[in-house]
Amino acid sequence: MGSIPSGGTQFVFPILSYLMEVIDISGWSILSQRPSSSNYISPDGRWMLKSYLTMGEDEQKIQEADQAISKAVFDMGIPTPEPGGLVRLKSGGIGALYQYIEGKKSLSRAISEDRSLMEPYMKKFVRLGRIIHSTECDTQRFPSIERKLLDRMQQIEEYNDFDKECIRQFIGSVPKVTTCLHGDFHPGNFITSAKGDFAIDLGGFAYGSPVYDWGQWFFMSHYLPEGAIDGVFHMGRADVMRCWEMSKEGCPFDEYELSCAAGFILLLFVDFMPGARNAVSMVKQLSPLFKRSF
């Protein structure tokens, strides 16, 4: 899954465009090419450059925000590929630099290619989650996940007034902490390689209780629509559920708490996850969150 919109809560990051260095990539190796972009590897193998022949103002702002978010996460000591900033190419166009991780695969892709390695890969997932969830977040630069959810709730018609009150009550009951959250927490957003294991796709990074990260992984493994689950994980639900079972030993929350959080975590995804809006009614029926009385 890609970057998650802020839901009305803005990140506090500088605009980088006026600082862009101009570089010559004539000596770089081509890694892959698409009609609108190409990937290159630096001569020393340190950097990967994603170059764009054209980049509109909105896309440039997205790329600048992605770089700034990645830099802030990297600076907090969380394992993620080092960002190198945006650059202008001597040959024309704009590019985004990231540390090159040779042979990288997402944990879900690696598991799909060799099911016998499911357990060690899910242990990596749990270990990286613990690192993120035990790291104090820079609350001046990253938003509260609860603020994002409450802001977003006001914009989604699939949740009625009773549903919204259930969500407010649950959020109010969750202990308030300022440790980091990935914001899109599942095995597809962590990569493994000979260089190590890293968190990627950090557009939803925030702070708050880990119940929201684990609630998302619970939602995706249990409730993600059938048409989407293969595309995200490269596996069917039975294997994804096995991944869940192997990871839940590292989860500090019980199934009731996770099912409650899963009942509204869709607030972050309804506008761009395939089938998400159709899943809202199903999740509302299954989640104990909406069976409360006040």
C-alpha positions as CSV (number, residue, x, y, z in Angstrom):
1,M,0.0,0.0,0.0
2,G,1.2,3.5,-0.8
3,S,1.5,6.7,1.3
4,I,-1.5,7.4,3.6
5,P,-3.1,10.8,3.4
6,S,-2.8,12.8,6.6
7,G,-6.5,13.1,7.0
8,G,-6.4,16.8,7.7
9,T,-3.4,16.7,10.0
10,Q,-0.4,18.2,8.3
11,F,3.2,17.0,8.7
12,V,5.7,19.7,9.6
13,F,8.5,19.3,7.1
14,P,10.6,21.8,5.1
15,I,10.2,22.3,1.4
16,L,13.4,21.0,-0.2
17,S,13.1,22.1,-3.9
18,Y,15.3,25.2,-3.6
19,L,18.1,23.0,-2.2
20,M,18.3,20.5,-5.0
21,E,21.7,19.5,-6.2
22,V,22.3,19.0,-9.9
23,I,24.0,15.7,-10.7
24,D,25.3,13.9,-13.8
25,I,24.1,10.3,-14.1
26,S,25.9,9.5,-17.3
27,G,28.1,7.0,-15.3
28,W,25.2,5.4,-13.4
29,S,23.8,1.9,-14.3
30,I,20.2,1.5,-15.4
31,L,18.2,-0.8,-13.0
32,S,14.8,-0.6,-14.6
33,Q,12.8,1.6,-17.0
34,R,9.2,2.6,-17.3
35,P,7.5,5.1,-19.6
36,S,7.4,7.9,-17.0
37,S,10.4,7.0,-14.8
38,S,13.7,5.1,-14.6
39,N,15.7,3.7,-11.8
40,Y,19.5,4.0,-11.7
41,I,22.3,2.7,-9.4
42,S,25.3,5.0,-8.6
43,P,28.8,3.8,-9.6
44,D,29.7,3.0,-6.0
45,G,26.5,1.0,-5.5
46,R,25.4,3.2,-2.6
47,W,22.4,5.0,-4.1
48,M,19.3,4.2,-6.1
49,L,17.9,7.1,-8.1
50,K,14.3,7.1,-9.3
51,S,14.2,9.7,-12.1
52,Y,11.1,11.3,-13.5
53,L,11.1,12.8,-17.0
54,T,8.3,15.2,-15.9
55,M,7.1,15.9,-12.3
56,G,4.2,18.2,-11.7
57,E,4.1,20.5,-8.7
58,D,1.8,18.2,-6.7
59,E,4.0,15.1,-7.4
60,Q,7.1,17.1,-6.4
61,K,5.5,18.0,-3.1
62,I,4.6,14.3,-2.5
63,Q,8.2,13.3,-3.2
64,E,9.6,16.0,-1.0
65,A,7.3,14.9,1.9
66,D,8.3,11.3,1.4
67,Q,12.0,12.2,1.5
68,A,11.5,14.4,4.6
69,I,9.5,11.7,6.4
70,S,12.0,9.0,5.6
71,K,14.9,11.3,6.8
72,A,13.1,12.0,10.1
73,V,12.4,8.3,10.7
74,F,16.0,7.4,9.7
75,D,17.3,10.0,12.2
76,M,15.3,8.5,15.0
77,G,17.3,5.3,14.5
78,I,14.6,3.2,13.0
79,P,15.9,0.8,10.3
80,T,14.8,2.3,7.0
81,P,16.8,2.9,3.7
82,E,18.6,6.2,4.0
83,P,17.1,8.9,1.9
84,G,19.4,11.1,-0.1
85,G,17.0,13.9,-1.1
86,L,15.6,15.2,-4.4
87,V,18.1,16.1,-7.1
88,R,17.9,17.7,-10.5
89,L,19.5,15.8,-13.4
90,K,22.0,17.4,-15.7
91,S,20.2,15.6,-18.5
92,G,16.8,17.0,-17.4
93,G,14.2,15.9,-15.0
94,I,14.1,15.4,-11.2
95,G,15.1,12.3,-9.2
96,A,14.7,10.9,-5.7
97,L,17.7,9.3,-4.0
98,Y,17.5,6.3,-1.6
99,Q,20.1,3.9,-0.2
100,Y,20.3,1.0,-2.6
101,I,19.4,-2.3,-1.0
102,E,20.6,-5.0,-3.4
103,G,18.4,-8.1,-3.5
104,K,15.7,-6.7,-1.3
105,K,12.3,-8.3,-1.1
106,S,9.3,-7.5,1.0
107,L,8.7,-10.0,3.8
108,S,5.4,-11.0,2.2
109,R,7.1,-11.6,-1.2
110,A,9.9,-13.6,0.4
111,I,7.4,-15.8,2.3
112,S,5.3,-16.3,-0.9
113,E,8.4,-17.6,-2.6
114,D,9.3,-20.1,0.2
115,R,6.6,-20.9,2.7
116,S,9.2,-22.9,4.8
117,L,10.7,-19.6,5.8
118,M,7.5,-18.1,7.0
119,E,8.4,-18.4,10.7
120,P,11.8,-16.7,10.6
121,Y,10.5,-13.9,8.4
122,M,7.6,-13.2,10.7
123,K,10.0,-13.1,13.6
124,K,11.8,-10.3,11.6
125,F,8.4,-8.5,11.3
126,V,7.8,-8.8,15.1
127,R,11.3,-7.6,15.9
128,L,11.1,-4.5,13.6
129,G,7.6,-3.7,15.1
130,R,9.1,-3.8,18.6
131,I,11.9,-1.4,17.5
132,I,9.3,1.1,16.0
133,H,6.9,0.8,18.9
134,S,9.6,1.3,21.6
135,T,11.1,4.4,19.9
136,E,10.0,7.9,21.2
137,C,8.6,9.9,18.3
138,D,9.3,13.4,17.3
139,T,5.8,14.8,18.1
140,Q,6.7,18.2,16.6
141,R,7.0,16.7,13.2
142,F,4.7,13.7,13.2
143,P,0.9,13.6,13.9
144,S,-1.0,11.7,16.5
145,I,-2.7,8.7,14.9
146,E,-5.7,9.4,17.1
147,R,-6.1,12.9,15.8
148,K,-5.8,11.6,12.2
149,L,-8.5,9.0,12.9
150,L,-10.9,11.4,14.6
151,D,-10.4,14.0,11.8
152,R,-10.9,11.4,9.1
153,M,-14.0,10.1,10.9
154,Q,-15.9,13.3,10.2
155,Q,-15.4,12.9,6.5
156,I,-16.7,9.2,6.1
157,E,-20.4,8.8,5.6
158,E,-20.2,5.0,6.0
159,Y,-19.9,5.5,9.8
160,N,-23.1,6.8,11.4
161,D,-23.4,8.9,14.6
162,F,-23.6,5.8,16.8
163,D,-20.6,4.3,15.1
164,K,-18.7,7.5,15.6
165,E,-19.5,7.6,19.3
166,C,-18.2,4.0,19.6
167,I,-15.0,5.0,17.9
168,R,-14.6,8.1,20.2
169,Q,-15.2,5.9,23.3
170,F,-12.6,3.3,22.2
171,I,-10.0,5.9,21.3
172,G,-10.6,7.6,24.7
173,S,-9.9,4.3,26.5
174,V,-6.6,3.7,24.8
175,P,-3.5,4.7,26.9
176,K,-1.8,7.9,25.5
177,V,1.8,7.4,24.5
178,T,4.2,9.2,22.2
179,T,6.1,6.2,20.8
180,C,6.3,5.7,17.0
181,L,3.8,3.9,14.8
182,H,4.4,2.7,11.2
183,G,0.9,3.7,10.1
184,D,0.7,0.9,7.5
185,F,1.8,-2.0,9.5
186,H,1.9,-5.4,7.7
187,P,4.6,-7.7,6.3
188,G,4.4,-6.1,2.8
189,N,5.9,-2.9,4.1
190,F,9.1,-4.4,5.5
191,I,12.0,-5.6,3.4
192,T,14.7,-8.1,4.0
193,S,18.1,-8.4,2.3
194,A,21.7,-9.4,2.9
195,K,22.3,-5.8,4.3
196,G,19.5,-6.2,6.9
197,D,15.8,-5.7,7.4
198,F,14.1,-2.3,7.0
199,A,10.8,-0.5,7.2
200,I,9.5,1.1,4.1
201,D,6.4,3.0,2.9
202,L,6.4,5.4,5.7
203,G,3.8,7.9,4.5
204,G,1.4,7.0,7.4
205,F,4.1,7.4,10.1
206,A,2.6,8.8,13.4
207,Y,2.7,8.3,17.1
208,G,0.4,6.6,19.5
209,S,-0.5,3.2,21.0
210,P,0.8,0.2,19.1
211,V,-2.8,-1.1,19.2
212,Y,-3.5,0.9,16.0
213,D,-0.6,-0.7,14.1
214,W,-1.5,-4.2,15.3
215,G,-5.2,-3.5,14.7
216,Q,-4.4,-2.7,11.1
217,W,-2.4,-6.0,10.6
218,F,-5.3,-7.8,12.3
219,F,-7.8,-6.1,9.9
220,M,-5.7,-6.9,6.8
221,S,-5.2,-10.6,7.7
222,H,-8.8,-11.2,8.8
223,Y,-11.0,-8.8,6.8
224,L,-9.2,-7.6,3.7
225,P,-11.4,-8.2,0.7
226,E,-10.5,-11.4,-1.2
227,G,-9.8,-9.4,-4.4
228,A,-7.2,-7.3,-2.6
229,I,-5.4,-9.8,-0.4
230,D,-3.4,-11.5,-3.2
231,G,-2.3,-8.2,-4.6
232,V,-1.0,-6.9,-1.3
233,F,0.6,-10.1,0.1
234,H,1.2,-12.4,-3.0
235,M,-0.6,-15.1,-1.0
236,G,-4.1,-16.3,-0.3
237,R,-5.9,-15.7,3.0
238,A,-5.0,-19.1,4.4
239,D,-1.3,-18.3,4.2
240,V,-1.8,-14.8,5.4
241,M,-3.7,-16.1,8.4
242,R,-0.7,-18.4,9.1
243,C,1.5,-15.3,9.1
244,W,-0.8,-13.7,11.6
245,E,-0.7,-16.7,13.9
246,M,3.1,-16.7,13.8
247,S,3.2,-12.9,14.6
248,K,0.6,-12.7,17.3
249,E,2.9,-14.1,20.0
250,G,4.7,-10.8,19.7
251,C,1.4,-8.8,19.9
252,P,0.7,-7.3,23.4
253,F,-3.0,-6.9,22.7
254,D,-5.9,-9.4,23.0
255,E,-8.2,-10.2,20.2
256,Y,-11.0,-8.1,21.6
257,E,-8.9,-4.9,21.5
258,L,-7.6,-5.8,18.0
259,S,-11.1,-6.4,16.7
260,C,-12.3,-3.1,18.1
261,A,-9.4,-1.2,16.5
262,A,-9.9,-3.1,13.2
263,G,-13.5,-1.9,13.2
264,F,-12.4,1.6,12.3
265,I,-8.8,1.4,10.9
266,L,-10.4,1.5,7.5
267,L,-10.8,5.3,8.1
268,L,-7.2,5.6,6.9
269,F,-7.7,3.6,3.7
270,V,-11.3,3.9,2.3
271,D,-10.4,6.3,-0.5
272,F,-7.6,4.3,-2.1
273,M,-7.6,0.7,-1.0
274,P,-9.6,-1.5,-3.5
275,G,-12.9,-2.7,-2.0
276,A,-12.4,-0.8,1.3
277,R,-15.7,1.0,1.2
278,N,-17.5,-2.2,0.5
279,A,-15.7,-3.8,3.5
280,V,-17.0,-1.2,6.0
281,S,-20.4,-2.8,6.5
282,M,-18.8,-6.2,6.9
283,V,-16.3,-5.0,9.5
284,K,-19.0,-3.2,11.4
285,Q,-21.0,-6.4,11.7
286,L,-17.9,-8.4,12.9
287,S,-16.2,-5.9,15.2
288,P,-17.4,-6.0,18.8
289,L,-16.8,-2.2,18.9
290,F,-20.2,-1.5,17.4
291,K,-22.1,-3.9,19.7
292,R,-21.7,-1.6,22.7
293,S,-24.5,0.2,24.5
294,F,-24.1,3.6,26.3
